[in-house]
C-alpha cells in the first residue's frame, strides 16, 4: 500500500483541485495541478504508467467543470489537443528527469507555456469565434474569445503558477519520501 500512496495522493489532489476550480471558477480560474501532475509523473514514474495514471485521473475529472458550470461537452478536437498538450508536458518532464530542482521548476513553467500555446492554438484553429489570421491567433493566446469574462493571459498566469507550485510540492515530497525518490536528481539516496 505504501508504494501506491504517492500515486493515490497525486490523483486525489488532482480531483480535489479540479472540483474546487470547477465549483468556484471566478476565484482562481485555471489554477489546477493537471499539467504539474503529468510533468511530475514523468519524474516519478517515467514509463507508460507515468503517462497512464494522470491520463486516467484527468479523464475521470474531465466532466467536473461541465457538471458544476453547465454548458456543452467539449469538442473532440479540443479534447484531443488537450491530451496532446499533456503528452508534450509529460515528455518535457521526462527529458528533464535527471536535472536539478531549479531546472525542473523552469521546465514546469516551460511545460505550462507549451500547454497554453497548444491548447489556445487549437482553439484558434477550431473555434469559429476566432478569425483565422495572425490577429485571431494573438487574440486566442492573449485576450481570449469575444465576450470572455477574462483574458487568456490570466489563465496562463494561473496555470503557470499552479504548475510551478505543484511541481515544487512533488519535488519536495521526493526529497522527504523515499518511495518517491525513484531516479531522483534532487534526492540524496541513489536509485536502484
DAKAHU-V136136 format. One record per residue. SS is DSSP state (helix for helix, strand for strand, loop for the rest). D_FIRST is the distance of its C-alpha to the first C-alpha in Angstrom with 1 decimal. Layout:
ss=SS d_first=D_FIRST
ss=SS d_first=D_FIRST
//
This chain:
ss=loop d_first=0.0
ss=loop d_first=3.8
ss=loop d_first=5.4
ss=loop d_first=5.4
ss=helix d_first=6.4
ss=helix d_first=9.8
ss=helix d_first=10.4
ss=helix d_first=9.9
ss=helix d_first=12.0
ss=helix d_first=14.6
ss=helix d_first=14.9
ss=helix d_first=15.2
ss=helix d_first=17.8
ss=helix d_first=19.7
ss=helix d_first=20.1
ss=helix d_first=21.1
ss=helix d_first=23.6
ss=helix d_first=24.9
ss=helix d_first=25.5
ss=helix d_first=27.2
ss=helix d_first=29.3
ss=helix d_first=30.3
ss=helix d_first=31.4
ss=loop d_first=33.3
ss=loop d_first=34.6
ss=loop d_first=37.5
ss=loop d_first=35.6
ss=loop d_first=33.9
ss=loop d_first=34.5
ss=loop d_first=32.0
ss=loop d_first=29.9
ss=loop d_first=26.6
ss=loop d_first=23.7
ss=helix d_first=23.8
ss=helix d_first=25.5
ss=helix d_first=23.5
ss=helix d_first=20.3
ss=helix d_first=22.0
ss=helix d_first=23.5
ss=helix d_first=20.3
ss=helix d_first=18.2
ss=helix d_first=21.0
ss=helix d_first=20.4
ss=helix d_first=16.6
ss=loop d_first=16.5
ss=loop d_first=20.2
ss=loop d_first=20.3
ss=helix d_first=20.5
ss=helix d_first=16.8
ss=helix d_first=17.9
ss=helix d_first=20.6
ss=helix d_first=19.1
ss=helix d_first=16.2
ss=helix d_first=18.7
ss=helix d_first=21.3
ss=helix d_first=19.4
ss=helix d_first=18.7
ss=helix d_first=22.4
ss=helix d_first=23.7
ss=helix d_first=21.9
ss=helix d_first=23.3
ss=loop d_first=26.6
ss=loop d_first=28.6
ss=helix d_first=27.9
ss=helix d_first=31.0
ss=helix d_first=33.1
ss=helix d_first=32.0
ss=helix d_first=32.7
ss=helix d_first=35.7
ss=loop d_first=37.3
ss=loop d_first=39.0
ss=loop d_first=38.9
ss=loop d_first=36.0
ss=loop d_first=35.8
ss=loop d_first=38.0
ss=helix d_first=36.3
ss=helix d_first=37.8
ss=helix d_first=36.3
ss=helix d_first=32.9
ss=helix d_first=33.3
ss=helix d_first=34.5
ss=helix d_first=31.6
ss=helix d_first=29.2
ss=helix d_first=31.4
ss=helix d_first=31.3
ss=helix d_first=27.4
ss=helix d_first=27.7
ss=helix d_first=30.2
ss=helix d_first=28.0
ss=helix d_first=25.2
ss=helix d_first=27.8
ss=helix d_first=29.1
ss=helix d_first=25.8
ss=helix d_first=25.3
ss=helix d_first=28.9
ss=loop d_first=28.3
ss=loop d_first=24.9
ss=loop d_first=26.6
ss=loop d_first=28.8
ss=loop d_first=29.0
ss=helix d_first=27.7
ss=helix d_first=31.2
ss=helix d_first=31.5
ss=helix d_first=28.1
ss=helix d_first=29.2
ss=helix d_first=32.5
ss=helix d_first=30.7
ss=helix d_first=28.8
ss=helix d_first=32.2
ss=helix d_first=33.6
ss=helix d_first=30.9
ss=helix d_first=31.7
ss=helix d_first=35.4
ss=helix d_first=34.9
ss=helix d_first=33.0
ss=helix d_first=35.9
ss=helix d_first=38.5
ss=helix d_first=37.0
ss=helix d_first=36.3
ss=helix d_first=39.5
ss=helix d_first=41.4
ss=helix d_first=40.2
ss=helix d_first=41.3
ss=helix d_first=44.6
ss=helix d_first=45.0
ss=helix d_first=44.0
ss=loop d_first=44.9
ss=loop d_first=48.6
ss=loop d_first=48.9
ss=loop d_first=49.0
ss=loop d_first=52.1
ss=loop d_first=51.4
ss=loop d_first=53.0
ss=helix d_first=51.9
ss=helix d_first=52.5
ss=helix d_first=50.2
ss=helix d_first=47.4
ss=helix d_first=47.9
ss=helix d_first=47.9
ss=helix d_first=44.5
ss=helix d_first=43.0
ss=helix d_first=44.6
ss=helix d_first=46.3
ss=loop d_first=44.6
ss=loop d_first=46.1
ss=loop d_first=49.3
ss=loop d_first=48.6
ss=loop d_first=45.0
ss=loop d_first=44.3
ss=loop d_first=43.0
ss=loop d_first=43.7
ss=helix d_first=41.2
ss=helix d_first=41.1
ss=helix d_first=39.5
ss=helix d_first=36.5
ss=helix d_first=36.4
ss=helix d_first=36.5
ss=helix d_first=33.7
ss=helix d_first=31.5
ss=helix d_first=32.2
ss=helix d_first=31.5
ss=helix d_first=28.1
ss=helix d_first=27.2
ss=helix d_first=28.3
ss=helix d_first=26.5
ss=helix d_first=23.1
ss=helix d_first=23.3
ss=helix d_first=24.2
ss=helix d_first=21.2
ss=helix d_first=18.8
ss=helix d_first=21.0
ss=helix d_first=21.0
ss=helix d_first=17.3
ss=helix d_first=17.3
ss=helix d_first=19.7
ss=helix d_first=17.8
ss=loop d_first=14.2
ss=helix d_first=14.1
ss=helix d_first=11.2
ss=helix d_first=13.6
ss=loop d_first=16.5
ss=loop d_first=16.7
ss=loop d_first=20.5
ss=loop d_first=21.0
ss=loop d_first=24.7
ss=loop d_first=24.3
ss=loop d_first=22.0
ss=loop d_first=23.8
ss=loop d_first=21.6
ss=loop d_first=22.4
ss=loop d_first=20.0
ss=loop d_first=19.9
//
